[in-house]
Amino acid sequence: MRRLLGLSFSVTRGVIQILRQQLLWMLLLRIVLYTLLLGVTYILSDLHFSVIILPNSVLILLLLSVYTISIVSALILIRLERNLQKFGFLQCILDTIFASLLVYSTGISNSIFTSVYFFSIITGGLLLPRRGGLIAAAAATISYGFILFLEFQGIVPDYFLVFDFNPMQKLQELVNLFAVKGLTFFLAALLSAMFGIRLHSTEEVLSDTIYSFDKLSHLYKTIFDNISTGIITTNDQHIITSANTAARNIIDYSLDELIGHDLTRILPHLNLSSRATRQAIDFYKKDGTKIRIGYSLTSLHMPSKDLSGKKISSIYEEDSKLVTLQDISEIEKLESKIRQGEKLAAIGMMSAGIAHDFRNPLTAISGSAQILAGEFSSAGSAGNKENMMLTNIILRESNRLISTIADFLKFARPDLVERYWFSLLNCIEEVLQVCRADPEWPETSTIKIDIDPRTDVWADEKQFFTIMNHLIQNSIAFCAEGQEIIRIRAREQTLSDDKGNLVISVEDNGPGIDKEMYEKIFEPFYTNRADGTGLGLTIVQQIVEGHKGSISISRSSLGGAKFTVTLPLY
């Protein structure tokens, strides 16, 4: 709205500026007119024509008066911001006075300069329609009638006696001349007013057209510059004629580096002959960054000549092209993730079915192995000891398969989140108790817990137990043997009066994780552990996101990896 008001204000100022320029031209024409007329008078004085000629002193005085008043008026007009029409009316009256002085000084009824009155009448009608010409005509009629009356009374300059001057002595002649001249003046005023009204109407239409054009131009420029899709136009020689902000940002070129340059040089891999609706190319920015650009081509078929057949411009040709660009690097990554997600979903469904079918036979195998182990342990023969060892292998591997199948099922069919408040410290101590019960848990490990006993968690306790168990087991697996150190911390983070987060971190003194692997380690089936399934951290991320939280990785001050889990507190 502010922009449109600005356009309207600029149009109004444009109209005022036009009137000011017209008035300045009128002042200039006044100087030119009187200079020529008085110059003709001076020439006639040397040729001794039978007309009344101004004496040199009167001629110079009149000319200086016209020059002085015109220059002063021009200086006032340049600084004048309002009342330009009143200024124009005043100038018409001044022109009438100058004309009356010239006519009076050159013989009144015998003057050859009576037509000078038409200058003020015509300019008044054209510049100030409806009233300007009529006011000038009325002033000219009154002034001419007054100097005719002076002639009738014999009040004339003394130098008239030198010329063959015959003053009017009959009232009828005076009235007749006055009526004819006055009628002529008003007729000229009406005609100039008609032309002035037409001119004024044309100027108003032109101003409205300029205003509408400015609005459309502003709208086009706003859309062109702010649209997120890059737009480049070229002529039939593939020379760039325009480029919007989005296009410049996508390919990292300035406007000067694009306009007037060959598009095929800037984007050499574009296929300008293809008619495919969607195409893509690899593009390297100036800093070496590789991006993927999607583009499409459209022929503009712009005319190179206007309606009169005149050539518009050399940059517009009949076969101009519109090239739309878009950085689709993130879109293609998203599409790849979606395809990967669909693939994993299909694998997950299949794995869930297979895992479910495997779990029952494994349970039976594990139960049978436990019975055999009991029988072998009761007998003390050497053969039974060997059978006992083999049975323990069956039990161990069966349990490992059952654990792996459980991870598959958790990944494929996540449990519903049932939140409630529980003690964070108690939950972690239960996790550590289960971990220490594992025969493979290192007795040399050191667990450092920095948690306020009053800290509670708003989460699903069973799923939170799984999160902490996976993180602790993952950390201990990468610690150096005999030097295992794990640190667990928790703190509350206040966001506002009614919102906050609980931030829990698990750190170790292992080798750590390279930054390039931060995102990859959460992918399903990716693992660096020989006995791992690659689902532990994926399940952790899945549970955390199910709680509307987040998990991140960084370098620990202990030297290893640091996993930070952020859960909302409601």
C-alpha positions, 0 to 999 in steps of 0.5 A: 500500500505504501508503494502504491501511495508513493506511485500516486504521489509521484504521478501527482508530482509528475502532473505538477512538474508538467504544468511547471515546465509548460509555464516555463516554456510560456515565459521563454516564448514571451521573451522570444516573441517580444524580442522578435517583435521589437526587433522587427520594430527596430528594423522598420524604423530604419526602412521608414515604413508608414507605421508608427514605430517605437522610439528607441528609449521606449523600445528598450524600456519595454524590452527590459520590463519584459525580460526582468518580469519574465526572469523573476517569474521564472525564478519564483516558478522554479521554487513554487510548489503550490498555486501554480494555476494562480501563477498561470492566471497572473502571467496571462494578465501580465501578457495582456498588459505587455500586449496593451503597452505594445499596442498603445505605443504603436498606434492603438487602432492603427497598430500592427501588433494587435494580434499579440493579444492572442498570445496570452489568450491561447496560452491561457486556454491551453495551459489553464483550460476552461478559465485561463483563456476566458480570463485572458480574453476578458483582460484583453478586451477590457485593456483594448477598450481602455486604450481605444477610449484613450485614443478617442479622448486624444490621450496618446504619446507625443511621438504619434504626431511625427507619423501619419496618425489618424485617431478615431473621432467617431464613437460608432467607429470605436464601438464597432472596432471594440466589438469586433476585437472583443468578439475575436478575442473570446472566440479565440479563447473558446477555441483554445479552451476546447483544445486545452480541455482535450490536451488536459484530458489527454494528460490525465489519461496519460498520467493514469496510464503511467500510474497503471504501468508503474503498478504493473511494473512494480508488481512484475518486478516484485514477483520476478525478484521474490519468486523462489524459482530462478528465471533467466531470459535469453534471445535467439543467440542464447545471450542473457537479457534478464535474471531474477534474484533467485537465479543469481543466488542459485548459480552464485553470479552477479547481475553484471556477470549474467546480463549480456553473456552467453548462457551456454558459457555459464551453464555449459551442460544445459540441453537447450534443444530438449523439450523435456519438462524436467531436466537436471544437471550438475553445477559447480559454484565458484567456490567449488560447491557442487549442486544439482540444478533442475531446469525447464525451457520455454520459448517466448516468441517475443516480437522484434517489431512494434505495430508500425514495423519499427524494430523494438530492440536488438535484445528481443528476438522472435525465438527468445527463451525462458529458463527456469532454475531450481536447486534440487539438491535437497529435494533429491536427497529427500527423495532418496531418503523417501525411497530408502524409507520405503525400502526399509519399511518393506524390509522391516515388514518382511523381517518382522514376519520372519523374526516372529516365525523364528522366535518360536522355534528358537524358544523351543531350541533354547528350552530343549538345550536348557534341559539337556544342560541340566541332564549333562551337568548331573553326570560327571563323565568326560563325554558329558562335559563335552556335551555340556560345553556344546549345549552351552554354545547352543544356549548362548547363540540361541539367546543372541538370536532371540535378542537380535530378533527382539531388536528387529521387532522393536525396529519394525513395530515400535511400541506405543508411547505411554508416558508417566513420571518416574525417577531418572536415577532409579531407572539408570541404576536398574539399567546398570544392575542388568548390565553388570549381571551380564557375564561379559560386562567388564569388572574394571569399568567405572561408571560416573553418575552426575544426576540429582536424585530428585530429577524425574522423567516424563516418558515411557519407562520401559522404552527409556530403559531400552534407550539407556541400555543401548547407549551404555552397552554401545559405549562400553563396547568401544572403551579400551579393555581394563580402562572403561570409563562411562559418565552419565549426566542429566540436567533440566533446561528451562525454555519458558514458564511452562516448558522445558527439556531434560538433557541426558548425556552418556560419555565414554573414553573410547576412540570417539566417532568421526564427524563424517559418521555422525548421521550414518551411525543411526542408519539401520544395519550399520555397525562397526561391532563384530557382534552388532546388528546395526539396529541399537542406535536406530532403535534409540533414535526411533524411541527418542523421536517417538517421545518428541525429543532429539539425539545428537553426537559430539566429542566427549571431554573424556576423549570418546563419544558423547550421546546427548538425548533431549526429552521434553518435560510437560 
